[in-house]
Amino acid sequence: MIVYHLYSGGKDSSLAAWILTRLGYKVELVTVTFGLLDNWKYAKETAERLGFEHRTLHLPLEILERAAEMAINDGHPNNSIQFIHEKALEAIASMPEAERVSDGTRRDDRVPFLGLPKARSLEDRFNVAYIRPLLGLGYKTIRELTEGLFLVEIRESEELEKADYEVELRHLLRERGIDPLEIFPKSHYQSRVMGWKEKVI
């Protein structure tokens, strides 16, 4: 049973992928890109270090452009990140071979996060199972698990080499002459998994 798992290379999406393997699924990691940057390569590198298959899925630039407009109009990134996340899941669910899709959203996430009506809608519209391995886990549990499993690099978002689609959104804002720190939190740390502490799969 194959699950196509939305993947950034961070600790949450990496932990979710590991849990899926423990549930008996074959996991293929999928990183979305809009073609502005090649930052998807960081997720590919992490996937190789962890021993997962990986693919890159190109989304239309119009999605990123609309997300940028949302962020500018709102003055914060929440709705734009939610919008991209939903489009990314829909793109994975649209793949002809996809019967199961997954992500690393957690119990305590507010953005991005699909509430129950949107989760059911995704499943119904695309005839897939939407699996969220971290849905019942809080921050403390996730931290304990990731600290035990992975070598993790944590840095300010602006400094970290990562495959999160936020990177391309920030880049597009800069191209439009807007400092992302006028929209995104000025102090925001994110993670990138660099490998296993010990080989476990």
N, C-alpha and C positions, 0 to 999 in steps of 0.2 A: 504494500500500500504506500503510494508516494504522496508526500505532502510538499507543496510548493510554498516556501516560507519566506516572507518579506524580510530582507536582511540588510542591516547597515554595518555589521561588523562590531557593534557595541555589545556591552555585557548582557543587556536584556534579550536582544534577538539571538545572541549566542546561547544563553541559558535555555531559552525556549526551544531552540533547535536540539540541544542536548536532551532535554526532557522528552521531546518527540521521539528521539531514537530509543529512549527507555520504554516508551509505550509501544514499540514495535514498528514504527513507521520508517520508511526510507525517506530521507529528507534531502530535498534539493533547494539550495538557497537562491533567492532571486533578489537582485539589487536593481532598483529603478534608476534611470538617468534620463536627463533631458538633452544630453549632448553638448552642453555648454562647457563642461569640464570632464576630466577623466578620473575624478575622485572615486568612481566605482571600483577602481583598481585596489583600493585599500580593503574593501570588503572581499574582493577576490583573493587577495593575499592571506587574509585571516581565514577564509574558508579553506584554502589549501593547507594552512598550518593546522587546522582542526580536523582535516580529513573529509570535508563535505564537498559534494558536487556543487557547482555554482554557475549561474548564468546572469547575464545583464539584460534587462528589459527596457527598451527605449519608449518613453512616453512623449506625446506631442508637446512641443515647446509652448503651445498655446495654454496648456494647463499651468505651467510655471508662470507665464505672463499674467494669467488671471489671478493666481495666488499672490503675485507681487502687488497687483492692484488692490487686492483685499487687505494685504498687510499695510500698504500706504494709507488707504482710506480709514482703516481701523486704528492705526497707530500702534498696533501690537500684532504678533505673528500667529496668535492662536487659531483663528478661523482659516488662515491660509495653510497652516500646517495640517489641520484637520482635513481641509479640502484635498490637498495633495495625497494624504494618507488614504483617503477613500478612493481616489482615482487610481492609486497604486494597487490597492486590493482588487478593484474592479478589473484592472488590466491583467493581473495574475489570474483571476477567476475566469477571464475571457479566453485564456489559452486553451486550445482544443483538448489538450491532454489533462487539464486540471480538473480533478474531482475533489481535492482537498486543498484549502489554502490556510495559511497561518500567519500570525505575527507575534511580536514580543510585547504587546501591550499588557500592562499590569493592573491589578485590582485598584490601585490608588491613582492611576493616570486620569487626568482630565482631558488632555490633548496630547497626542491624538488618541481617540478612543471611540469605538462604535458601541452606542447603547443598544439595548436589546432589539428595538424596532429596526435599527439600521443593520444589525447583525443578521436578523432574520431576512431582511430585504435582500442583502447580499446573497445569502444562501438560495433564496427563492428565485431571484432574477437570473442567477448564473448556474443554478442546479449544482452547487458545491456544498461541502461541509466546511464551515469556518471554525478553526480550532485555535484556542488561545490558552496555551499551557500555563501562563503566568497569572491568569485571571483571579485565582484564589490566593495569590501570594502577596504579602506586604513587603515594604521596602527592606525591613530588617532581615527577613528570610532570604530575599533575593541577594542582598549584600553578602550574607553568610555563604550561600551556595556559590556565588561567583568568585568570592575570595578563595574558596577551597578548590575550585576547578581551574580558573584561568589566570594567566598573566595579563594584567589589565593596565593600560595607560590612561590616566585621567588628567585632562587639561581643560583650560578655558576653551570654549567653543571656537573662538577665533584662531586659536593656536593649534588645535588638534587636527591631524591629518585623518579624515574620516570620510565615510561614504554616505552619510546621512543626506537626504535630499535638501535639508536646510542649507547645506553648503552652496548648492546651485542657486537657491533662493537669495541668499546673501549676496552672491556674485551678481545676480541680475539687478538687485537693488543698487549695488555699487555702479554698475553700468549706467544706471539711470540717474546717477549723481546723488544717491541717498546713502548716508552712513547707516549700515544695518544696526548699529548700536543706538540709533534713535528709535528703533522699532523693537529689536530684541533686547532681552535683559542684559545689562552691562556686565554682570557677573553670573555666568552660567557655565557649569562644568559638565562635560560629557565624556564618554568612555570609548576606548577602542580595545578590543581583545587582541593580544599579540600572540597567543598560543595557549596550550595546556600547561598547567603546573606539572602534571604527570599525564602521560598518554592514557586516555580512558576509552576511546573508541577506535 
